[in-house]
Amino acid sequence: MRFRMYRDYFWYIAMLKKKETFIILVDFGIFIATVYAFVEQITREFSRAGISFSIGILLVLSTIKFGWDCYKMYSDYSAFNGLGKFTTELVDRIVTEDGSFGLADMLPSKIEERNGFQIHSVGTHKEYVFFSDEIDNHLRTTEISLIQDTRKYTRVRNRIKEHGDALLALLTYNFYQSKSQNRYFFNEQKLCLSTDIQLNSTEVLCHRGSYYDTYLTNIISLQKLVKASDKEWVIFDGRKQYPYGLSEEKFRLCDIKASNVNNEIGVSTMAFTTDRHLILWNQNALAQSSGDMLVPSGSGSADWQDIQGGSFTKSIQTGMNRELKEEASLNKFSGEQIGETRIIGFFRWIRKAGKPEFVGITKMKVDWLDINPEAKEVSSISHTNNMIIDNLSQLSETLASIKSDQNISVPLYMNIDALERYIAREPAEVIAFLGLDS
């Protein structure tokens, strides 16, 4: 695991700093060619006295140049290692020339307003999301197509390169912090949303991005990297990356198509076993998000390998099933054997620059005894699993109880919220899908 983290980190920076990487590779080629010429001349002359002075000088100079370039690159890698010298701070306000705006002041884009999006506070957390009940119903009743497109990826990477040195500080800081705290920080290939979910459309554009792309655009957008001994000494302020706009003196989050952030797709599902247990977890403290919090049965993000042909709906369902399979230690089962998953909602996470998140429910084909927490993903099964859900009334009471938990994660809160609205709108559908008593 540690090797994989180093590999992902160094490779990403090499791609981010292509010019410096190219120079090192050229210097390395010159160094190897010089060593070859040096060794070949030694072999021919059989005497150090016969070695060309110019080749000897070239060897020394190429060694110094190659070593210096490697040292400079390593200095970039190892800077901001966070060993007590630096720290990050969450911020809740975006300051502009036109005023200071809090997260609660945020409005959806005009496109999203037309699609029914509204702001919603999450429990007692200082978290806010946008959701639309009309969009949720659209997702439940409509098959959405997926079109792969690379244009958004190009824009995101150009934005990262534009601020490369400053963003490198935050990436390096989190890498070393994760390493010192034994947290995972891998750069997996992710399925990312390029365009918006709209009521008048049955297709979306998606691109392939990486987790590091998401971290450097979505995740750090409301964070500051500061010097630990002087919090006023700001190394980098992520708010420079936040995708907002001012329209008619109103503070709006950019729609997905217009924003220059990666928008990796989050996926979560709540699963019900054949013997009617609702599976919830306490998240592993090693996780990059929602550590030590109450989370859904399967929760994470959609991988690029989750794509199912041209179907966006099936791709999201596959991502939900994969996360459930991994976290419940069900690797011996195929996705179809685990059960059927239905998408029930969508929201945009404001603190994470409007990161798109889909939530669902899964009727499993396995029972309670098949379920075991995967230690790398989750730390334990929540106590709520002692409750058996026989009917809609019990389900509603259980959801309300879980929703009031002070330690609930944003994805679980919104998963429950979407299910409650689904129950209110189509109670018979929920009863039939989950196999509950009338």
N, C-alpha and C positions, 0 to 999 in steps of 0.2 A: 504494500500500500504506500509506504513512504517513497519507494522508488518511483511509483506511478505519479505521485504528487510532484516530485522533482522533474520528471520527464515532461509532464504537462506544463509546468511553470516555465522551464527553460525554453521549451519549444515555442511556447506562445510569445515570449519576449523576443526570441530570435525572429519570429514572423513580424512582430510589432516594430522591431528595429532592423528592418531588412538591409538598410544601407550599411550599418555597423557590422552586421553579420556577413555581408558580402565582402567588406574590407578584410575581415578576419580570415575568411576563406581564401581570398587572394594572397594575403600574407602567409597563410599556412602553405599554400601551393609554392610560393617563392622559397619558403623555408625548407620544404621537402626537396625541391629541385637543387637548392644549394648544398644540402646535406648529401644528396646523391652525387653531385659533382665532386664534393670534398672526399667522400669515401672512395669514389672511383679513382681519383688521382692518387690517393694513398695506396690503393691496390696496385696501380701501375708503377709508381715510383719506388715503392717498398722503403721509403725513407721520409721522415717528416721534413728533412731539409729540402726535399724536392717539391714540396707543396707550393703551389702558386700563392703568392702574397695576396693577390687580388681576391682569390677564392676564399682565403682565410678571413679577410676583412668582410667580404660579402656574407659569410656565414655568421660572423659576430653581429653585424648590423641587422641581418634578417631575424636572428634570434631575439635581439633586443626589441625590434619593431613588433614581431609577433607576440612576444611576452607582454609588451606594453599595451597593445590592443586588447589582449585577453584580460589583462588587469583592469583596464577601463570598463570593459563589458561586465566583468565580475563585480566591479564597484557598483554599477547600476543594479545588478541583480541583488547584491547584499545590502544596498542602502535601505534605510527605513525598516530595519528588521524588527523594530518594535520591542526591543529588549529593555523596556522601561523608559525609553527616550521619547516615544511617541504614543499617541492614543487617538481613538476616534470618538466623535461626539455626534449624537443624533440632533437634528435641528427640526423645528416645527413651523418655521416661517421662511418665506421667500421675500427678500427685500429687493425692490426694484426702484427705478427713478420715480415711478408713479405711486409708490407706497409700499407698505409691508402687509403681506397676506399670509394667513394661517391655512392649515390644511382644511379646516372647516369652511373657509371662504371659497374654496375651489368649486368651480362649476364645470359641468361636462361641456365638451365642444358642441357647436351648433348642430353638427351631424348627429351626435349622440342625443342631444335634446330632442331632435325630431324622432328618434327611436325610443323615446321614453326613459332615458337614463336619469337617475337622480342620486344625490349623495346620501350616504347612510353611515352612521357611526357604528362602530363594532364594540358592543359591550362596554366595559369600563376602560378599555384600552384607548390610547390616543391614536386610534386608527380610523381611517375613513375609506370608503369604497364607493364606486359607482355601480349601480345595477339597474336593469330594466325588466319589469315583470313581463312586458310584451316580448322582449328578446328571449327571455327564459322559455316562454311558451313556444316561441318560434323554433328554438333549439329542440324542444321536446317533440315537436310535431313535423319537423322538416329535415330531410336529408341534405346536408351541406356538402358541396363538392370542394376538393382541394386542388389548387393550381400552384405548382412550384414556380417560383420566380426569384431571380438573383439580385434584382435592382435594389431592394431594401438592404440586403446584406452589404452591398457595395457602399451604400450611404453610411451605414453604421460603422463599418471598418474605417472609412475615410474620416469620420468624426473621431474615432478612437485614436487614429494616427495623428490627427491634428493636435490633440492634447496628450500625445503619447508620454512625454516625460513626466507630466504631472500625474497622469493616471497610473503610471508605473509605480509611483510612490505608494499609492493605495493598494495596488495589486501585491506589491512586495510586502507591505505591512501585513496584509491579511494572510499571505502565504506563511510568513514566519510566525504569526500569531496562531494560525491553525496548526502548524507543526509543533509549536511548543505546548499547545493545549490538547494535542492528539485528536484534533478535528479533521474531517476530510475536506479537501479542497481540490477537486478534480475538474478537468476541463472537458466535459463530455459534449458530444455533438447533439444539439437540441433542435426541436421543431419550434419555429418562431412564427408569430403572426405578423404579416406584412400589411394587411388591410383590415377594415372594421367589419364586425358582425352587424348586418343591417336587415331590417324587416323586409325590404323589397329585393333582397338578393338571396340566392341559394348557393353562392360560391364565395370562397375567400382565397387570397394569395398568401402563400407561406414561403419562408426561406429557411435555409440551414444556417444556424449560428452556433456559438459555443457558450458554455456556462460563463467563462471569463468575459465574453462579450456582454452578457447580461449583467455580470457583477460590475463592470466598468461603466455601464450606462443606466440600467434600472436600479440596481441595489444601492449604489453609493450616491444616488442623486440627492438624498437628504442627509448626507454625512459630511463631517469635516475631519480631516487629518490634521492634528495639532501637536505641538511640542508639549510633552507631559508637564514640564516644569514651568511652562508659560502658555496657558490656553489661548492667549491673544495672538500667539505666533502660529498662524494658519499656513500649513504646507499646501493644502488643496481643499477647496470648498466645492463639494459635489453639486451644489445648487446651480453652478454654471452649466450643468448638463441637463437640468430639469426641463422637460418639454411643456412649457406653458405659453400662453399668449394672452394679450390684453385686448378685449373687444368691447367697445362701448363702456370703457372703464370697469369691465367685468373680468375677473381673473379666471381663465379657463385652461383646463388640461387639454393639450393637443390630442386630436384623434390619432388612432394608431397609424394610419397611412401617412399623416403629416409629421409624426415624431421621428427623431433620429436615434431612438433607443432600440435595443435588440428585441424586446418583448417576447422572450422565451415563454412558452405556454405552460402555465401551472395546471395540474390535474389532481383532483381529489375525489374519493368516493367513500360513502358509508355502506358497509356490507352487512347483510343479514344472513345468518347460517340457516341450514335446513331445519335445525331445531330452534329457530327463532331468536337467537342471540344477536344483539347488535355489537359489532366488533369496533372498539376504539382503542387507541394506544396512548401511552405517555411517550413523547418523542425523546429519542436519544440525545443526550447533551452534546454529542459530537456533531450533530447536524448543524449546517450553516444557517438554517431558518427554523424558527419555532422550537428551539432546543428546550427540553424539560417541560414542554407544554402538552396539553391534551389535543390530539390530532385525529383526523379521520382514519378509517381502516386502511386506505391506500392514499398516499399523499406525496407529491413530488412534482416533477415536470415531465413533459412529453419528450421522448428521445426521437432523433431523426429516424431511427429504425422502427419506430411505431407506425410509420406511414403505411396505410392500407390502400394501395392503388390510388384512385382519384377521389376517395371518400374522406372528407375531413371528419365527419361524424364518427366513422369507424376507427379512424386514426386516434381520435381523442379517447374513445372507449377502450382501445387497445392499450393506450398509455395508462389509463386508470386501472385496468386489469393487471398490467405488468407491475405497477407500484403495489397493488394489493397482494399479488403473488409473492413479491420480494419480501414485503414486510410481515406477511403471515406465514413465511417459510413453507410455501406451497409449490416448490419447484418441481415436484414429481407430477404435478397436474398441468395440463395444457390450459390455455386461456378459456377455451370452451368448457372444459371440465370444471373450472372454478365457478362459472355462473354467467348470468346475463347482466350487463351494465347498461344503464340508461342515463343520458345527460339530462340534468334537471335545471341547470343554471349557469350563469356567467357573471363575472364581476371584474372590475379593474381596480387594482390595489394602488391607492393614491400615493402612499409613502414610497412605493417602489416604481414611481414614475408611470403609473397606470398599467403596470404589468397585468396581462390578461390571465384570468384564472377560470377554469371550468370545473363544475362540481357535479357529482352524480350519485346514484344509488345502485347497489349490486345485490341481486338475489342469488346467493351462492348455492352450489350443488354439493357442498361439503358441510359437515357439522362441527360443533364446538370442539370436539376432541381432535380434529385435524389441524386446529389453529395453534401456532406457536410463534411468539415474537422473534424476529430476526434481530440479534443483538447489534449488528452493524447499523440497523435502521431505526429500531425502536427499543426502549428500555424495558417496558412491561406492558401487560394488558390492563386497561383501565378497569376500575371497580364496577363501572356501569355494566360490564358484561354479565354481572350476576342477575341482571334484569332480563326476563324473557318477554318478548313483545308478541302478544297474542292477537290484539285488535287495535283499531285505529285510535281509540281513546288512550290506551296504554302507550302507544307510540307518541302521541301528542304530548302526554304528560312527561314522558322520558326526555323528549327533545327539549321541552321547556326547562327541565331540571338541568340538563347538560349545558344549555345555552347560558344559564346563569352562573356557571362555574367561572371563578375569577382567573383561572389559569388556562382558559380555552384559547386555541390558536385562531387566527383570522380565517384560514381555510375551513376549519371545522364550524366556526360560527356561521359563515356564509353558506356552508353546505346545509346546515340545519335550517337556516333562514329560507333557503330556496325550497327545501322539502316542506316546510310549514306552508309556504305559499302555494306549492303544488297540491298539498292536501286540501287547502281551502278552495282551490279552483277545480280540482278533479279528484275528489275523495275515492270514488269507485275505481279509478285507474290505479291509484296507489294500493288499495286493498287487493286488487287482482294481481298486480305485479309482484308484491311482496308475499302474496299467499296468506293474508291475514284473515281472521274470522270477521264476519260482518258485524 
